[in-house]
Amino acid sequence: MSVSPLAIAALAALCAWLWLLLGRGGFWRADQLLAEDAPKPAGGWPGVVAVIPARDEAETIAEAVRSLLDQDYPGRLEVVVVDDNSTDGTAAAVRAAAAGDAARLHIVTGRPLPAGWTGKMWAVDQGIARAADIAPDATFVLLCDADIAHGPGALRRLAATAQAGGIDLVSLMVRLRTGHFWEKLLVPAFVFFFQKLYPFPWVNDPGNRAAAAAGGCMLVRRSALARIGGIGAIRDRVIDDCALAAAIKPGGAVWLGLARDSRSLRPYDGLGGIWEMVARTAFVQLQGSVWLVIGAVAGMALLYLAPPLGLVAGLFGGDAPAAALGALGWAVMAFCYRPTLALYGRAGWEAAALPMAGLLYAAMTVDSARRSWAGRGAAWKGRSY
């Protein structure tokens, strides 16, 4: 009896999912979390300076700054906000948020963007320079975005983890918003895909070359920054968080986990908002290569579309092998996805919708390439790279 091409595709997808289940570091468990209990480091709580680059962030930055100033951190904590030529009153919002804590808040007016730098990296570099002036003995710099609300114990747990393990970079992928339908469908899938691309257990293994970080929350040892040549070493990178981790890991440990109570404040305006987030950088992630785009789309089609197509088409077309293999592949896919859904408080049955999310993300990837070829590149806050 001959085997149909559909059954072969469904078999290939099943084998791929079994490999992801068993051979990719257990990324799907979504279990890389900071310990709730954070014992005092042997040498005492290290000094930390938080640096927030901000360009037209008046909508969210007040809550972000307040969440830092309200940390239950026992050590010294200073906050530096770099106002990167904002036009919406970002600096005024920061000052209002710091009522009662003005002594710990430092606002830097950003200088014009020089050639060869992305706007964010230039702002971060200016913030780190100010941090060296106000707290030269601080052990760490906390690099965070202007749209992140940090849980009250986040910094304490980050610092305890870094000191206990001698880790140079400790990063949290904060909880993204899942309010409307499209966020519920696509945001947990985005987190799942990120873990699949950069298996967190591999990132956290000093003996593994995998390196990644999440830019919304990165506690970085200042000696590690000095070792790699400062932020200038990644000055032109659009995906700067993973570039920083890749620069640091050859000489020091990196740890990346999922946040319980630190969260993003940035809402996504329907499907278009999420589409914009992904299409802005997907082509950069694929190194601007048309062949990598083709490979990524083909791989996503095999992983996410072949199982449901095999099941449905097999049932209606009388192709029993395709139906059985498709059902098994879809079941393994759903099994892998459920821990990430649970992290976001979503029902297990929603794992069945992962193929739809995969289809949409494949389309976003193609659109990202189209935008780059049209000369739009990675655009953000009025700048294109």
Protein Blocks (a to p, Z undefined) as FASTA:
>chain_A
ZZdfklmmmmmmmmmmmmmmmmnoolmnopaccdfbacddfkopaddddddddehillmm
mmmmmmmmmpcbfbdcddddddehiaeommmmmmmmmgoilmmpccdddddddehiafkl
mmmmmmmmmmmmmmmmbmbdcdddfkbccdfklmmmmmmmmmmnopabdcdddddddfbm
mlmmmmmmmmmmmmmmmgfklmmmmkbcbdcddfkbccddfklmmmnopjklmmmbmblm
lmmmmmmmmnoccdddddfkbccfbdcehjklmmmmmmmmmmmmnoopaklmmmmmmmmm
mmmmmmmmmmmmmmmnopaklmmmmmmmmmmmmmmmmmmmmmnopafklmmmmmmmmmmm
mmmmmmmmmmmmnonapaeehiaZZ
